[in-house]
Amino acid sequence: MEDSNISHGLWAVTATGKPQLPCFGGEHKTDVAIIGGGYTGLSAALHLSLAGKSSILLEANDVGFGGAGRNVGLVNAGLWLMPEDVISLVGPDHGQALIDGLGASPDLVYGLIEKYKIQCEAWRHGTLHCADSRAGYRALQQREKQWKDRGALVRLLDRDEAAEKLGTKAYLGALLDKRAGTIQPLAYAYGLARAAQDEGAQIFAKSPVTSLEKEGGSWRLTTPGGSVLAKSVIIAVQGYPEAAFKDQIDNIVPFNYFQFATKPLGKEILKTVLPGQNGAWDTNLLLSSYRLDATGRLIIGSVGNVENFAMGLNGAWAKRSIKKVFPQIGEVELEHAWYGRIAMTTNHIPRFHVMGENLAMVTCYNGRGIGPGTVFGKLLAQYMMGGSPKDIPLPVSEITPVSMRFLRGLFYEAGSRLYHFVQNRI
């Protein structure tokens, strides 16, 4: 395998337009300080600038370093949960607004891509949620009904229709969501950063926030190179907290997801593998995902990592899965491998925390980072410009560590390795 970078893999190789960002230094003042350079932080910086507010974004590594540069690149609408489950968990005061806002999140993502001409392999051909069992098909029937009741452009395909879209008869059917699509996720993060800069935001890399303290009616953020005095602060660290926020990792359920990318497939084969360039994933508890990139690589992913022993185990699983799901490909070489951490909650609902006057965060998108991150970045920007907590379609919650999070992580990792060792061997 040519690429030994198991953090960002293919995306680091093919992303273009990486912004050249300075390290932070000196003493500065700003309307809003933003901690974290993923989708949420970058979207907040962009929308603050569009509203005429000054902002300084401080990223401990590089923009897109965390989940924004490691994910599958599916621009899905809504959350993993079904709409009625969201309302049940969040409550009627916020539930429908959350469903509506995130249901339309691909519109915001693709709108920004078009407006700022972000080169990120943006395809809006829809996504396919594939039924790997009869129970999975019944679940998709429920999803179709609940989304159609809300006017969404979704349609459940039978086995033959799904096979035509997917290029495989391995699934019993699939839910086609025409609102959705795929992008090169790291390139999208780079594009958001450049757009925010062009609109006036100041963005700094390699600038971890080492302390955050109240100072009068403002907040003092300290970095190794200097400090910022901000009227408001947005924390957008998600699953890769650093420096003063490293303890934030205790508040999420650790959940890794790996991906392998093949060498580019031949033109004739590409006519038969995801011919409509749809992103796809299945209903299995330990799900698998499939998509293509702009050069015709097939990208396959699932739960787990690719460190040490897991590289060979999961690489063998990926080859077996490709052979079973897309036998027309034949023997294939895996060219890239990488993985990232998903910020999960125990009930799969994001969290909205207000930690002090003009200090807030929305975190844990449970594997749906692109649309929700972009939307909640915009909403947090509006909130810091004089909005109300009611403008965020989530209840305000306390920050509480997840009990037995380490054991949960071991359970997921061990379970995924055992599953991938035995799956598709027959």
Secondary structure as GFF3:
##gff-version 3
##sequence-region A 1 426
A	DSSP	alpha_helix	9	14	.	.	.	ID=ss1
A	DSSP	beta_strand	26	35	.	.	.	ID=ss2
A	DSSP	alpha_helix	39	50	.	.	.	ID=ss3
A	DSSP	beta_strand	55	58	.	.	.	ID=ss4
A	DSSP	three_ten_helix	67	69	.	.	.	ID=ss5
A	DSSP	beta_strand	74	75	.	.	.	ID=ss6
A	DSSP	alpha_helix	83	90	.	.	.	ID=ss7
A	DSSP	alpha_helix	95	103	.	.	.	ID=ss8
A	DSSP	alpha_helix	105	115	.	.	.	ID=ss9
A	DSSP	beta_strand	127	131	.	.	.	ID=ss10
A	DSSP	alpha_helix	134	148	.	.	.	ID=ss11
A	DSSP	beta_strand	154	157	.	.	.	ID=ss12
A	DSSP	alpha_helix	159	166	.	.	.	ID=ss13
A	DSSP	beta_strand	173	177	.	.	.	ID=ss14
A	DSSP	beta_strand	181	182	.	.	.	ID=ss15
A	DSSP	alpha_helix	185	198	.	.	.	ID=ss16
A	DSSP	beta_strand	202	204	.	.	.	ID=ss17
A	DSSP	beta_strand	211	215	.	.	.	ID=ss18
A	DSSP	beta_strand	218	223	.	.	.	ID=ss19
A	DSSP	beta_strand	226	235	.	.	.	ID=ss20
A	DSSP	three_ten_helix	243	251	.	.	.	ID=ss21
A	DSSP	beta_strand	253	262	.	.	.	ID=ss22
A	DSSP	alpha_helix	267	270	.	.	.	ID=ss23
A	DSSP	beta_strand	279	282	.	.	.	ID=ss24
A	DSSP	beta_strand	288	292	.	.	.	ID=ss25
A	DSSP	beta_strand	298	303	.	.	.	ID=ss26
A	DSSP	alpha_helix	309	325	.	.	.	ID=ss27
A	DSSP	three_ten_helix	327	329	.	.	.	ID=ss28
A	DSSP	beta_strand	334	344	.	.	.	ID=ss29
A	DSSP	beta_strand	351	356	.	.	.	ID=ss30
A	DSSP	beta_strand	359	363	.	.	.	ID=ss31
A	DSSP	alpha_helix	370	384	.	.	.	ID=ss32
A	DSSP	three_ten_helix	389	391	.	.	.	ID=ss33
A	DSSP	alpha_helix	405	422	.	.	.	ID=ss34
###
